[in-house]
Amino acid sequence: MGLSLASNHGQRSRFLVRRFCEAQLEQLRHLLHDLLPPVVAAAMINISARPPPENCHAAVLQLDICGFTDLSQTITPMQLALLMHKLFTYFDDTVYANGLFKMDTVGDAYIVAALLPDGDLQRTFACHGMLAVAKSMIRGLERHHQETGQRVQCRIGVAVGEVTTGVLGHLQTRFHITGPGLQAAELMEQTAPVKDSLHASDTFIDALRQPGGELDLPEWIVLTPSDDTQGTSLALAPCELARSAV
């Protein structure tokens, strides 16, 4: 009788320890997937070490709030902080919903990345996800205007290019990308001729083309006239903007 009770107690103790370890591992997985792109997080779990730096291709989106300096001079620091928290939280939700990775925020700039897998169809799928994020960002700013009367506009640049990825530093380490792909997205954002629209690099447009060369744009995107010779301007269709107020 005593041996049976001791055995049951030992089994229950081992069960509780196993459940505790599984819960801790699940929390670690969740943390890694929050800090790293999914494919990098999975590799880090498998090798139990930092992923080595590597060169790859990525789709990169950079959003910048228009007139941020002027805006910061018309409202209090707390109001500005609450505004950016509201907008960035909304952006976080749409990035997560589309399976992309929030790479960084620098001041009023918000940067999203999607490491592009091999295969044209997979790359096209990732770039369409980037378009969906841009649409949600623009609609979110329009909804903020409808709710508060405060007009906040943005410029968005998107590009596809080669990048180098890696985890930087030893303290407060974070995953980062650098290289031509990131620089191209920044250039597209800075030279965007129309506010609240997308300025896409030629490489991004090419990634949206079907095997026959036809441009595969969703129905809620329209090409906008532009004198710009670098990149292509894309805007939300009027009916899509109208839904922003709903």
Backbone bond lengths (Angstrom), bond angles and torsions (degrees), N, CA, C in turn:
res aa  C-N    CA-C-N  psi(-1)  N-CA   C-N-CA  omega(-1)  CA-C   N-CA-C  phi
1 M - - - 1.470 - - 1.533 110.89 -
2 G 1.345 115.01 -48.50 1.455 119.20 179.11 1.505 112.30 -64.05
3 L 1.358 117.88 -39.30 1.470 121.76 178.62 1.526 110.66 -64.77
4 S 1.341 115.88 -38.16 1.463 119.97 -179.90 1.526 110.51 -65.60
5 L 1.339 117.37 -42.91 1.463 120.74 178.39 1.526 111.65 -63.97
6 A 1.343 115.27 -40.70 1.466 119.57 178.90 1.523 110.86 -64.44
7 S 1.354 115.81 -39.93 1.462 119.66 179.18 1.518 111.18 -64.82
8 N 1.353 116.54 -43.32 1.456 120.65 178.99 1.540 111.28 -63.65
9 H 1.318 115.01 -40.11 1.468 119.60 178.78 1.528 110.62 -64.04
10 G 1.355 116.04 -40.90 1.465 119.77 179.18 1.513 111.58 -65.52
11 Q 1.333 117.63 -41.04 1.452 121.45 179.40 1.538 110.60 -65.12
12 R 1.327 116.21 -41.50 1.462 119.77 179.68 1.528 110.74 -65.92
13 S 1.333 116.52 -39.11 1.462 119.97 178.71 1.521 110.43 -62.92
14 R 1.352 116.60 -44.90 1.472 120.06 179.00 1.529 110.95 -64.29
15 F 1.354 116.52 -36.33 1.463 120.84 178.23 1.533 110.75 -63.97
16 L 1.325 116.24 -44.67 1.468 120.71 -179.87 1.522 111.34 -65.04
17 V 1.352 116.50 -40.23 1.457 120.10 177.78 1.522 110.53 -63.76
18 R 1.337 116.58 -41.31 1.466 120.56 179.43 1.523 110.91 -64.28
19 R 1.347 116.92 -43.31 1.454 120.56 178.34 1.524 111.20 -63.13
20 F 1.330 117.12 -39.63 1.461 121.02 178.49 1.526 110.55 -62.87
21 C 1.339 116.39 -44.66 1.473 120.38 -179.88 1.526 110.88 -64.86
22 E 1.337 117.10 -39.09 1.462 120.00 178.75 1.529 110.85 -65.11
23 A 1.347 116.65 -39.51 1.457 120.34 178.56 1.523 110.94 -65.35
24 Q 1.348 116.57 -40.88 1.461 120.30 178.47 1.521 111.00 -65.27
25 L 1.329 116.56 -39.61 1.465 120.68 179.16 1.520 110.71 -66.04
26 E 1.326 117.04 -38.19 1.462 120.58 178.96 1.523 110.09 -65.84
27 Q 1.326 117.49 -39.21 1.465 120.41 176.33 1.527 110.86 -63.69
28 L 1.331 116.24 -38.59 1.463 120.25 178.35 1.524 110.45 -65.55
29 R 1.331 116.65 -42.64 1.471 119.88 177.92 1.526 110.24 -60.15
30 H 1.337 116.11 -44.29 1.462 120.12 -179.27 1.530 110.15 -62.15
31 L 1.327 117.36 -42.27 1.464 121.52 179.66 1.520 111.10 -63.88
32 L 1.336 117.02 -44.04 1.457 120.30 -179.31 1.528 111.23 -64.93
33 H 1.341 116.79 -39.37 1.458 118.94 179.54 1.529 111.44 -72.09
34 D 1.335 117.39 -18.26 1.452 120.60 174.58 1.526 111.23 -80.51
35 L 1.329 116.52 -31.79 1.466 121.47 -175.95 1.516 113.40 -94.47
36 L 1.337 117.48 -20.03 1.462 121.34 -172.96 1.518 110.55 -131.69
37 P 1.335 117.68 155.34 1.462 119.73 170.72 1.530 109.82 -59.25
38 P 1.329 118.84 149.53 1.470 121.32 -175.57 1.523 114.26 -52.24
39 V 1.326 117.96 -43.98 1.460 120.10 -177.33 1.524 110.88 -67.49
40 V 1.326 117.88 -34.51 1.458 121.38 179.12 1.528 110.06 -73.49
41 A 1.338 116.52 -40.34 1.462 120.20 178.28 1.526 110.65 -61.28
42 A 1.330 117.35 -42.93 1.462 120.73 179.71 1.523 111.21 -63.46
43 A 1.329 116.34 -40.67 1.468 120.00 179.22 1.519 110.71 -66.45
44 M 1.338 117.64 -38.46 1.452 121.71 -179.19 1.529 110.65 -65.75
45 I 1.328 117.42 -37.44 1.467 121.43 177.74 1.525 110.24 -66.83
46 N 1.327 116.66 -40.62 1.466 120.65 -176.10 1.525 112.28 -70.53
47 I 1.334 117.32 -38.62 1.465 119.27 -175.58 1.528 111.63 -95.71
48 S 1.360 116.85 -7.07 1.477 121.98 179.57 1.527 111.63 54.15
49 A 1.303 116.47 38.97 1.464 121.27 179.98 1.521 108.51 -158.48
50 R 1.313 115.52 169.23 1.456 118.79 177.26 1.518 110.23 -66.52
51 P 1.323 117.05 137.77 1.468 118.46 176.23 1.527 109.58 -67.11
52 P 1.312 117.76 139.29 1.463 119.57 -179.87 1.519 111.10 -71.35
53 P 1.327 118.38 154.27 1.470 120.35 175.04 1.523 110.20 -58.78
54 E 1.309 116.27 145.55 1.459 119.76 178.00 1.517 110.51 -150.23
55 N 1.317 115.10 157.79 1.451 121.85 175.40 1.524 108.75 -98.36
56 C 1.307 116.82 135.89 1.459 121.16 177.85 1.527 108.18 -156.94
57 H 1.314 115.60 -178.24 1.456 120.47 175.24 1.527 109.14 -105.21
58 A 1.316 115.24 147.96 1.464 119.97 -178.90 1.519 109.38 -147.05
59 A 1.323 114.25 150.85 1.460 120.67 166.57 1.522 106.74 -92.81
60 V 1.317 116.58 132.40 1.463 121.47 -175.87 1.524 109.31 -127.50
61 L 1.323 116.04 135.00 1.469 122.48 175.44 1.523 108.50 -119.45
62 Q 1.321 115.82 133.82 1.467 120.06 174.00 1.525 108.96 -127.39
63 L 1.330 115.14 123.56 1.472 122.31 176.44 1.524 108.78 -108.78
64 D 1.323 115.57 139.15 1.454 121.00 177.74 1.525 108.00 -133.30
65 I 1.331 116.72 134.32 1.464 121.27 178.04 1.527 109.57 -74.94
66 C 1.321 117.02 127.23 1.461 121.10 -179.00 1.531 110.05 -73.61
67 G 1.325 116.40 138.81 1.454 121.39 176.52 1.511 113.80 62.16
68 F 1.335 116.79 33.71 1.465 120.14 -175.74 1.528 111.28 -63.67
69 T 1.319 117.79 -39.62 1.466 120.68 -179.34 1.526 110.92 -62.66
70 D 1.333 116.60 -44.97 1.463 120.19 178.28 1.529 110.49 -64.80
71 L 1.319 116.29 -40.03 1.462 120.48 179.01 1.526 110.93 -60.66
72 S 1.333 116.25 -41.94 1.465 120.40 -177.67 1.517 112.50 -65.14
73 Q 1.339 117.13 -18.24 1.463 120.62 -179.54 1.525 112.78 -93.32
74 T 1.327 116.67 -5.67 1.467 119.99 -177.42 1.524 112.31 -107.28
75 I 1.329 118.63 -10.54 1.463 121.52 177.80 1.526 108.83 -131.21
76 T 1.317 116.82 164.76 1.464 120.84 -177.88 1.527 110.19 -73.41
77 P 1.347 118.25 158.74 1.463 120.92 177.53 1.536 112.57 -55.33
78 M 1.346 117.37 -39.27 1.463 119.89 179.26 1.524 111.06 -66.24
79 Q 1.330 117.59 -41.69 1.458 120.68 177.69 1.525 110.94 -62.73
80 L 1.337 116.14 -38.89 1.456 120.48 178.87 1.529 110.69 -65.70
81 A 1.345 115.84 -43.76 1.462 120.01 179.67 1.524 110.91 -62.68
82 L 1.326 117.46 -42.58 1.461 120.97 179.85 1.529 110.84 -66.39
83 L 1.323 116.89 -38.03 1.460 120.69 178.41 1.525 110.68 -62.85
84 M 1.356 116.85 -49.22 1.453 120.03 -178.19 1.531 110.99 -65.69
85 H 1.341 115.84 -35.91 1.469 119.12 176.83 1.528 110.51 -62.69
86 K 1.318 116.60 -43.30 1.463 120.60 179.33 1.525 111.16 -61.97
87 L 1.331 116.26 -48.55 1.465 120.15 -177.68 1.518 111.54 -66.50
88 F 1.345 117.21 -46.28 1.460 120.29 -177.66 1.527 111.41 -67.30
89 T 1.329 117.78 -33.38 1.459 120.13 176.31 1.521 110.21 -64.49
90 Y 1.322 116.52 -41.16 1.465 120.28 176.21 1.523 110.46 -63.31
91 F 1.334 117.22 -43.26 1.457 120.53 177.79 1.533 110.56 -61.88
92 D 1.339 116.78 -41.33 1.467 120.67 178.60 1.523 111.01 -55.87
93 D 1.332 115.58 -45.29 1.471 120.02 -177.13 1.525 111.47 -62.32
94 T 1.330 117.19 -42.03 1.462 119.05 -177.80 1.524 111.35 -73.75
95 V 1.344 117.58 -33.26 1.466 120.05 175.54 1.529 110.16 -63.92
96 Y 1.322 116.15 -45.21 1.467 120.90 179.50 1.533 111.05 -63.70
97 A 1.338 116.73 -41.77 1.465 120.94 -178.40 1.521 111.92 -63.39
98 N 1.329 117.22 -27.79 1.462 120.84 -178.43 1.524 112.81 -99.12
99 G 1.335 117.49 8.33 1.452 121.30 174.95 1.513 114.88 68.71
100 L 1.335 117.33 25.73 1.463 120.80 179.04 1.525 109.47 -102.66
101 F 1.328 116.37 -177.66 1.463 121.04 -173.08 1.520 110.34 -122.75
102 K 1.337 115.80 124.44 1.461 121.10 173.36 1.526 107.45 -77.26
103 M 1.325 115.67 107.59 1.450 119.52 -174.23 1.525 112.40 -80.59
104 D 1.356 116.58 -39.69 1.466 117.18 -175.04 1.518 109.84 -171.00
105 T 1.331 115.53 161.42 1.466 122.69 164.60 1.522 106.36 -127.67
106 V 1.315 116.02 131.77 1.458 121.64 179.35 1.522 107.09 -127.99
107 G 1.347 116.47 100.73 1.455 119.41 -174.50 1.519 109.13 64.28
108 D 1.338 116.05 -120.29 1.469 120.24 178.84 1.525 112.14 -95.98
109 A 1.308 117.63 8.30 1.464 121.45 178.70 1.529 110.12 -92.00
110 Y 1.329 115.85 139.52 1.469 122.50 -179.20 1.521 106.65 -125.85
111 I 1.340 117.03 123.76 1.462 121.55 -172.06 1.523 110.20 -119.23
112 V 1.324 115.54 130.69 1.464 123.35 -179.24 1.524 108.67 -122.12
113 A 1.324 116.44 143.17 1.459 120.51 179.71 1.523 110.45 -133.90
114 A 1.315 115.45 150.22 1.461 122.42 173.01 1.520 107.05 -136.10
115 L 1.333 116.58 110.24 1.458 119.42 176.43 1.515 108.16 -68.24
116 L 1.325 116.51 126.18 1.455 120.42 -171.34 1.525 111.08 -88.09
117 P 1.318 116.63 122.36 1.468 120.23 177.09 1.521 110.60 -75.27
118 D 1.329 114.95 168.56 1.460 119.50 175.91 1.528 109.17 -70.10
119 G 1.317 116.07 149.53 1.459 120.51 178.68 1.518 111.02 105.12
120 D 1.336 115.95 126.15 1.464 120.71 -176.22 1.524 112.57 -61.18
121 L 1.349 117.57 -40.56 1.458 120.63 -177.75 1.525 110.98 -65.08
122 Q 1.320 117.16 -40.52 1.467 120.15 179.13 1.520 111.30 -66.74
123 R 1.321 116.33 -38.01 1.462 119.61 178.53 1.528 110.49 -66.54
124 T 1.332 115.62 -42.16 1.460 119.78 178.04 1.519 110.47 -61.51
125 F 1.343 117.27 -41.07 1.457 121.62 178.83 1.526 110.68 -61.53
126 A 1.339 117.20 -42.97 1.461 120.99 179.73 1.531 110.99 -64.48
127 C 1.326 116.98 -40.21 1.469 120.02 -179.85 1.522 111.40 -69.83
128 H 1.329 117.54 -34.04 1.460 119.71 174.79 1.530 110.25 -65.60
129 G 1.331 116.91 -34.73 1.456 120.03 174.42 1.517 111.43 -62.67
130 M 1.333 116.33 -36.81 1.463 120.53 177.64 1.530 110.85 -66.19
131 L 1.330 116.70 -39.15 1.465 120.08 176.25 1.530 110.80 -63.36
132 A 1.331 116.48 -40.19 1.462 120.55 179.68 1.536 110.82 -63.36
133 V 1.329 116.60 -38.45 1.462 120.58 177.65 1.527 109.84 -65.00
134 A 1.324 117.00 -44.75 1.473 120.38 179.47 1.525 110.45 -60.71
135 K 1.333 116.92 -42.36 1.464 120.23 178.26 1.529 110.99 -59.41
136 S 1.332 116.19 -46.42 1.463 120.34 -178.62 1.528 111.04 -64.56
137 M 1.328 117.05 -36.44 1.461 120.31 178.35 1.528 110.85 -62.70
138 I 1.322 116.84 -46.67 1.467 121.07 -178.78 1.526 110.13 -65.90
139 R 1.319 116.59 -42.00 1.461 120.13 178.40 1.535 110.72 -64.84
140 G 1.334 116.42 -36.32 1.463 119.73 178.54 1.519 111.66 -63.32
141 L 1.337 117.08 -40.66 1.465 120.36 178.16 1.524 110.95 -66.82
142 E 1.331 116.19 -38.06 1.466 119.83 178.26 1.527 110.66 -67.63
143 R 1.335 116.63 -38.77 1.460 120.01 177.99 1.536 110.63 -65.07
144 H 1.337 116.21 -38.04 1.466 119.90 176.82 1.529 109.95 -60.61
145 H 1.323 116.55 -40.22 1.465 120.45 179.26 1.527 110.44 -64.71
146 Q 1.332 117.01 -41.92 1.463 120.59 -179.74 1.527 111.39 -65.47
147 E 1.330 116.09 -35.06 1.465 120.57 -176.62 1.528 113.02 -78.96
148 T 1.324 116.67 -35.87 1.462 120.25 -171.08 1.521 114.55 -116.71
149 G 1.330 117.38 -16.14 1.457 120.32 -174.06 1.517 113.18 80.57
150 Q 1.317 117.39 -2.49 1.463 122.41 -179.37 1.528 109.40 -91.13
151 R 1.311 116.84 118.60 1.462 121.32 -178.81 1.517 109.76 -86.51
152 V 1.328 116.07 118.82 1.461 122.57 174.79 1.519 106.91 -125.30
153 Q 1.325 117.16 122.28 1.458 121.65 -178.46 1.528 109.86 -116.86
154 C 1.317 114.82 166.18 1.466 119.35 -175.48 1.522 110.98 -141.22
155 R 1.307 114.96 165.33 1.456 123.71 166.78 1.525 106.36 -118.59
156 I 1.326 117.03 138.64 1.461 121.26 179.68 1.521 109.04 -128.45
157 G 1.323 115.97 127.82 1.452 121.68 173.90 1.520 110.03 -115.51
158 V 1.323 116.80 137.38 1.459 121.37 177.52 1.526 108.75 -130.02
159 A 1.324 115.99 142.27 1.464 120.77 -178.34 1.520 109.39 -153.84
160 V 1.315 114.91 159.65 1.463 122.38 171.87 1.521 106.97 -121.53
161 G 1.319 116.21 132.31 1.456 119.40 179.37 1.507 112.43 -169.49
162 E 1.299 115.30 177.76 1.461 120.95 179.71 1.525 109.78 -77.28
163 V 1.315 115.95 138.91 1.460 121.38 178.16 1.526 109.09 -137.72
164 T 1.317 114.82 160.33 1.456 121.58 170.36 1.517 107.86 -109.83
165 T 1.318 116.89 129.52 1.455 121.25 -177.73 1.520 110.04 -112.65
166 G 1.331 115.79 154.48 1.454 119.80 177.24 1.513 111.12 175.65
167 V 1.326 115.94 166.66 1.457 122.64 176.57 1.523 107.48 -98.75
168 L 1.322 116.77 121.89 1.460 121.27 -172.76 1.522 111.81 -97.92
169 G 1.319 116.34 138.74 1.454 122.26 170.88 1.510 115.13 78.73
170 H 1.338 115.65 176.48 1.461 123.05 178.10 1.527 111.63 -112.29
171 L 1.347 117.47 -29.64 1.456 121.40 177.78 1.521 109.13 -104.13
172 Q 1.339 116.78 134.68 1.463 122.32 -178.06 1.532 110.21 48.52
173 T 1.310 115.17 49.00 1.461 120.77 -176.89 1.525 110.54 -62.65
174 R 1.313 115.69 149.73 1.455 120.09 176.87 1.517 109.47 -150.33
175 F 1.308 114.35 154.72 1.456 121.47 178.02 1.522 108.85 -77.59
176 H 1.315 116.80 138.41 1.453 120.46 -176.59 1.522 109.49 -142.59
177 I 1.322 115.08 153.95 1.456 120.62 172.69 1.522 108.33 -125.22
178 T 1.312 116.04 150.62 1.452 121.28 176.99 1.521 108.20 -149.03
179 G 1.302 117.25 162.64 1.449 119.69 177.38 1.520 113.13 125.49
180 P 1.332 116.68 -172.58 1.470 121.73 -174.58 1.523 114.22 -58.43
181 G 1.337 117.67 -35.53 1.463 119.68 -179.06 1.516 112.14 -62.96
182 L 1.326 116.50 -42.30 1.468 121.38 178.33 1.526 110.45 -68.10
183 Q 1.319 116.38 -42.16 1.456 120.40 -179.86 1.524 111.30 -64.63
184 A 1.339 117.05 -36.92 1.460 120.78 179.43 1.525 111.31 -65.90
185 A 1.342 117.44 -40.42 1.464 120.35 178.34 1.523 110.57 -64.52
186 E 1.333 116.69 -39.44 1.465 120.63 177.91 1.523 110.93 -64.04
187 L 1.343 116.53 -40.96 1.465 120.30 178.96 1.523 110.80 -64.89
188 M 1.339 116.72 -42.30 1.461 120.30 178.76 1.538 110.82 -61.61
189 E 1.326 115.94 -39.66 1.473 119.55 179.10 1.527 110.64 -65.88
190 Q 1.316 116.51 -44.81 1.463 120.84 -175.88 1.526 112.37 -68.24
191 T 1.337 117.36 -27.12 1.463 121.12 -176.95 1.524 112.36 -105.44
192 A 1.338 117.72 11.44 1.464 120.75 179.46 1.529 109.47 -59.26
193 P 1.333 118.49 121.61 1.470 120.36 -175.85 1.520 113.55 -80.87
194 V 1.337 117.71 -15.42 1.464 121.46 -176.34 1.524 108.77 -129.59
195 K 1.341 116.57 132.15 1.449 120.40 177.54 1.531 110.19 -72.66
196 D 1.339 115.87 155.21 1.464 122.42 178.34 1.526 111.78 54.86
197 S 1.325 115.25 41.76 1.458 121.43 174.94 1.530 107.78 -145.57
198 L 1.322 116.08 179.74 1.456 120.48 -179.85 1.519 109.29 -108.39
199 H 1.329 115.67 140.89 1.455 121.03 172.80 1.526 106.07 -116.52
200 A 1.319 115.98 109.92 1.464 121.46 -170.37 1.518 111.34 -107.04
201 S 1.326 115.60 138.25 1.468 120.61 176.72 1.524 109.60 -72.08
202 D 1.334 115.19 161.71 1.463 119.86 177.55 1.528 111.05 -60.71
203 T 1.333 116.57 -34.44 1.465 119.48 -179.80 1.528 110.96 -67.11
204 F 1.333 117.38 -35.31 1.455 120.50 177.41 1.528 110.35 -68.51
205 I 1.318 116.55 -43.49 1.466 120.91 177.79 1.524 110.13 -60.38
206 D 1.328 117.03 -42.81 1.469 120.56 179.70 1.526 111.28 -61.56
207 A 1.343 116.63 -34.67 1.462 119.93 179.75 1.519 111.97 -68.91
208 L 1.333 116.98 -17.69 1.462 121.30 178.97 1.528 112.17 -92.04
209 R 1.316 117.28 -3.08 1.465 119.88 -177.52 1.527 110.77 -80.52
210 Q 1.327 114.73 143.32 1.450 121.43 175.80 1.523 108.94 -76.90
211 P 1.355 118.28 165.27 1.473 120.35 -177.96 1.524 113.64 -52.07
212 G 1.343 117.42 -30.98 1.463 119.88 179.41 1.509 113.85 -81.39
213 G 1.336 117.31 -2.87 1.454 121.40 178.78 1.510 114.27 98.53
214 E 1.340 118.06 -5.81 1.463 120.69 -179.92 1.519 110.57 -73.89
215 L 1.329 116.14 137.87 1.451 121.40 -178.20 1.527 109.71 -75.08
216 D 1.311 116.62 123.31 1.464 123.06 -176.24 1.525 109.37 -99.82
217 L 1.346 115.83 84.45 1.462 121.12 179.34 1.527 109.83 -104.43
218 P 1.331 117.65 140.36 1.467 119.15 175.23 1.517 110.18 -64.88
219 E 1.343 115.79 158.53 1.460 120.54 -174.01 1.520 112.96 -66.89
220 W 1.341 117.06 -19.68 1.468 118.78 -178.58 1.530 112.73 -89.02
221 I 1.332 116.45 7.55 1.471 121.56 176.72 1.519 109.22 -111.62
222 V 1.325 116.86 136.09 1.461 121.40 175.31 1.527 108.37 -127.97
223 L 1.318 115.68 147.30 1.459 120.77 173.74 1.524 108.45 -75.77
224 T 1.321 117.26 135.76 1.460 120.36 -179.91 1.522 109.47 -109.52
225 P 1.336 117.82 140.19 1.468 120.40 179.02 1.525 110.74 -59.51
226 S 1.322 115.53 138.65 1.459 119.57 -179.89 1.512 109.35 -155.74
227 D 1.330 115.56 142.08 1.465 120.66 174.86 1.521 111.19 -84.13
228 D 1.324 115.57 -3.65 1.457 120.38 -176.78 1.531 109.92 -67.21
229 T 1.306 116.86 131.56 1.464 120.78 -179.36 1.517 111.71 -95.25
230 Q 1.292 117.12 -5.62 1.450 121.68 -178.44 1.519 108.94 -115.76
231 G 1.318 116.72 112.36 1.446 119.75 179.89 1.519 112.47 88.14
232 T 1.329 115.67 176.60 1.457 123.46 -177.66 1.523 108.80 -128.48
233 S 1.336 116.99 134.76 1.458 120.91 179.13 1.529 109.46 -91.80
234 L 1.328 115.53 130.26 1.454 122.44 178.36 1.520 107.89 -122.82
235 A 1.311 117.51 141.49 1.467 121.22 -179.94 1.513 109.88 -135.01
236 L 1.319 115.85 157.80 1.449 120.39 175.08 1.523 109.42 -72.45
237 A 1.335 115.93 140.74 1.461 120.55 176.61 1.523 109.54 -62.71
238 P 1.350 117.65 149.13 1.465 120.44 -178.48 1.530 113.47 -52.81
239 C 1.334 117.50 -38.37 1.460 119.78 -179.33 1.526 111.15 -65.81
240 E 1.338 116.61 -31.17 1.461 119.89 179.35 1.529 111.12 -72.19
241 L 1.335 115.76 -38.06 1.457 119.48 176.80 1.518 111.01 -65.95
242 A 1.354 116.29 -35.12 1.464 120.50 -179.90 1.534 110.49 -63.41
243 R 1.334 116.76 -32.37 1.460 120.34 -179.80 1.526 111.54 -70.70
244 S 1.314 117.37 -17.82 1.461 121.04 -176.98 1.521 111.84 -60.78
245 A 1.318 116.45 -30.21 1.452 120.60 -177.52 1.527 112.51 -80.31
246 V 1.327 115.70 -12.07 1.474 119.68 -177.68 1.513 110.66 -77.41
